[in-house]
Amino acid sequence: MKRNLFTLIISIFTFTQTFAQSESPYKTSFKVDAPVTAVGMGLSGLGLYLMQQKEPFTEAEAMNLRKSDVNSFDRFSAGNHSESAKKVSDFMLYGSLAAPGLLLFDSKINNNTGQLLALYVETMSITGTIFTMSSAAFPRARPLTYSPEVEMGQKTRANSQNSFFAGHTAAVSTISFFTAKVFHDYNPDSPARPFVWAGAALVPAAVGYLRLEAGKHFLSDNLVGYGVGAAVGILVPQLHKKNSGLSISPSVIPVLGQNLDGVSLQYKF
């Protein structure tokens, strides 16, 4: 398995180097990005394993769960359980995985397909690490465990304690904002940019609502997942941008009618 993972990463970054990056707003490096992606994938797998090793509720513990034990902010959704909402949210997650492929209709992005793939895999591996490790470290009963209509067998599974934080929401948020960020950087003059960003914001919000209705996550779980996904989806491409970053330069600062020598700090986006 480890050998196959290593081979996959090597293939992705080798493919990346076959495309000229001159027209790309990003700069990728095998020496930096390949190890980050490999570690991210490895930690995601470890986190998933640890999530599955959580001590499940006993029947007595499950029967003693009370909505009043849930904090007031999240209490309104305790006991939610909608199988249809779960199915739709699953469909939206799996469907969104291919969303960055829509960027390939842009000829400039299509010319850097390998680089886009490398950035996408790296971005998802980072979100996967944050999600699985956080869920493994902070067990929390799902809202559905508070419903008397849910079978005891479902309540006493380790998975019933994976409420924090919302993985579906985090993944879709990462994908949506990554796609919007890449489109934004490749098309600085496009009038479609506000609509792309609006779509990026709305899709994961819809997934979060469905996970709330499904009884899989509380509102706070979804908010954290949304925020983590958006941050990773935007920051990973941003940190790879050419000619971006913190710069320091001499500056003259007018103060009370006098010019004082100083320095100017700027961050280029």
C-alpha positions in Angstrom: 0.0 0.0 0.0 2.8 2.4 0.9 4.6 1.6 -2.3 1.5 2.2 -4.3 1.0 5.6 -2.6 4.5 6.6 -3.2 4.3 5.6 -6.9 1.0 7.6 -7.3 2.6 10.8 -5.8 5.7 10.4 -8.0 3.5 10.0 -11.1 1.4 13.1 -10.2 4.4 15.4 -9.7 6.3 13.9 -12.7 3.2 14.7 -14.8 3.2 18.2 -13.4 6.7 18.8 -14.7 5.8 17.9 -18.3 3.8 21.1 -18.6 5.4 24.5 -18.8 4.5 26.7 -15.8 5.2 30.0 -17.6 1.5 30.7 -18.1 0.5 29.6 -14.7 0.1 32.0 -11.7 1.5 29.2 -9.5 4.9 27.6 -8.9 5.1 24.0 -7.6 8.2 22.1 -6.6 8.6 18.3 -6.3 11.0 18.7 -3.4 8.5 20.6 -1.4 5.0 19.6 -2.6 5.5 15.8 -3.0 6.6 15.3 0.7 3.7 17.5 1.9 1.2 15.5 -0.1 2.7 12.2 1.0 2.6 13.2 4.6 -0.9 14.5 4.2 -2.1 11.3 2.7 -0.4 9.2 5.3 -1.8 11.2 8.3 -5.2 11.2 6.7 -5.1 7.4 6.6 -3.8 7.2 10.2 -6.5 9.6 11.4 -9.2 7.5 9.6 -7.9 4.4 11.4 -8.0 6.2 14.8 -11.5 7.4 14.1 -12.6 3.7 13.7 -10.9 2.8 17.0 -13.0 5.0 19.2 -14.7 3.2 22.1 -18.4 3.0 21.2 -21.3 3.7 23.5 -22.7 0.8 25.5 -26.4 0.3 25.3 -26.8 1.8 28.8 -24.8 4.9 27.8 -26.8 5.4 24.6 -30.1 5.1 26.5 -28.9 7.7 29.0 -28.2 10.4 26.3 -30.3 13.5 26.9 -30.8 16.5 24.6 -30.4 18.7 27.7 -26.7 17.6 27.8 -26.1 19.3 24.5 -24.9 23.0 24.6 -27.7 25.5 23.9 -26.2 26.6 20.6 -26.5 23.1 19.1 -29.4 21.7 21.0 -32.1 22.5 18.4 -30.7 19.8 16.1 -30.2 17.0 18.7 -32.4 14.1 17.6 -32.4 15.0 13.9 -32.3 11.9 11.6 -33.1 12.1 7.9 -31.9 9.3 5.6 -32.9 11.2 2.5 -30.8 14.3 3.6 -27.9 11.9 4.2 -28.2 10.4 0.7 -28.4 13.8 -1.0 -25.4 15.1 0.9 -23.4 11.9 -0.1 -24.3 12.5 -3.7 -23.2 16.2 -3.5 -19.9 15.1 -1.9 -19.1 12.5 -4.5 -20.2 14.8 -7.3 -18.1 17.7 -6.2 -14.9 15.7 -6.3 -14.8 16.2 -10.1 -15.6 19.9 -9.9 -12.1 21.2 -10.5 -12.2 19.3 -13.8 -14.5 22.1 -15.0 -11.5 24.4 -14.9 -9.9 22.5 -17.8 -12.4 24.1 -20.2 -10.2 27.2 -19.7 -7.3 26.7 -22.2 -4.7 28.4 -19.9 -5.6 26.0 -17.1 -5.8 23.1 -19.4 -2.2 23.7 -20.4 -1.2 23.2 -16.8 -3.4 20.1 -16.1 -0.6 18.3 -14.2 0.1 21.2 -11.9 -3.7 21.6 -11.2 -3.9 17.9 -10.3 -0.9 18.2 -8.0 -2.3 21.2 -6.2 -5.7 19.6 -5.9 -4.4 16.4 -4.4 -2.1 18.3 -2.0 -5.0 20.5 -0.9 -7.3 17.6 -0.2 -4.6 15.7 1.7 -4.2 18.7 4.0 -7.9 18.9 4.7 -8.1 15.2 5.2 -5.3 15.3 7.8 -7.0 18.2 9.8 -10.4 16.5 9.6 -9.4 12.9 10.5 -7.0 13.8 13.2 -9.4 16.3 14.8 -12.2 13.8 14.7 -10.0 11.1 16.2 -8.9 13.4 19.0 -12.2 14.9 19.9 -15.1 12.3 20.0 -18.5 13.8 20.0 -21.9 12.0 19.7 -23.8 12.7 16.5 -27.2 14.4 16.8 -28.9 11.2 15.6 -27.8 9.4 18.7 -30.4 11.5 20.7 -33.3 10.3 18.6 -35.5 7.5 20.0 -36.3 6.4 16.4 -32.6 5.4 15.6 -31.8 1.8 16.1 -29.6 0.9 19.1 -27.1 -0.8 16.8 -26.4 2.4 15.0 -26.0 4.4 18.3 -23.5 1.9 19.6 -21.1 2.1 16.6 -17.8 3.9 16.9 -19.0 6.0 13.9 -21.8 7.5 16.1 -19.1 9.6 17.9 -17.7 11.2 14.8 -19.7 14.4 14.9 -16.8 16.8 15.3 -16.2 18.2 12.8 -18.2 17.9 9.6 -16.1 16.0 7.1 -18.5 16.2 4.2 -18.9 20.0 4.7 -15.1 20.4 5.0 -14.4 18.4 1.9 -17.0 20.2 -0.3 -15.9 23.6 1.1 -12.3 22.8 0.2 -13.2 21.7 -3.3 -15.5 24.7 -4.0 -13.1 27.3 -2.7 -10.1 25.7 -4.3 -11.9 25.8 -7.7 -13.0 29.4 -7.2 -9.5 30.5 -6.1 -7.8 28.8 -9.2 -10.4 30.4 -11.5 -9.9 33.8 -9.8 -6.1 33.6 -10.2 -6.2 32.5 -13.8 -8.8 35.1 -14.9 -8.1 38.4 -13.1 -10.4 40.3 -15.5 -13.3 37.9 -15.7 -16.7 39.4 -14.9 -17.7 35.9 -13.8 -15.5 35.9 -10.7 -18.2 37.1 -8.3 -20.6 34.4 -9.4 -17.9 31.7 -9.1 -17.2 32.8 -5.5 -20.9 33.0 -4.7 -21.3 29.4 -5.9 -18.3 28.3 -3.9 -19.9 29.7 -0.8 -23.4 28.3 -1.4 -22.6 24.7 -2.3 -20.8 23.7 1.0 -23.4 25.6 2.9 -26.1 23.5 1.3 -24.1 20.3 2.2 -23.8 21.6 5.8 -27.6 22.0 6.0 -28.2 18.5 4.7 -25.7 17.0 7.2 -27.5 19.0 9.9 -30.9 17.6 8.8 -29.4 14.1 8.5 -28.4 14.1 12.2 -24.8 13.6 11.3 -23.4 16.9 12.6 -24.4 19.8 14.8 -24.3 23.4 13.6 -21.0 24.1 15.3 -19.5 21.0 13.6 -20.6 22.3 10.2 -19.3 25.8 10.8 -15.9 24.5 11.8 -15.9 22.2 8.7 -16.9 25.0 6.4 -14.2 27.3 7.8 -11.4 24.7 7.7 -12.3 23.8 4.1 -12.5 27.3 2.9 -9.2 28.3 4.5 -7.3 25.3 3.1 -9.0 25.6 -0.4 -7.9 29.3 -0.7 -4.5 29.2 1.2 -2.9 26.3 -0.6 -3.1 27.9 -4.1 -2.3 31.3 -2.6 0.9 30.0 -1.0 1.9 28.7 -4.4 1.4 31.9 -6.2 4.3 33.5 -8.1 5.3 37.0 -6.9 3.3 36.8 -3.8 4.2 37.0 -0.1 5.5 39.4 2.5 7.8 42.1 1.3 9.6 44.8 3.2 10.8 48.1 1.6 12.0 51.5 2.8 9.3 54.1 3.2 8.8 57.7 4.1 5.9 58.2 6.6 4.2 61.6 7.0 3.5 62.3 10.7 2.3 65.6 12.0 3.6 67.5 9.0 7.0 65.8 9.2 8.4 63.0 7.0 9.9 60.1 9.0 12.0 57.3 7.6 10.5 53.9 8.1 9.7 50.6 6.5 6.6 49.4 4.6 5.3 45.8 5.0 3.2 44.5 2.1 1.6 41.2 1.3 1.0 40.6 -2.4 -2.1 38.4 -3.2 
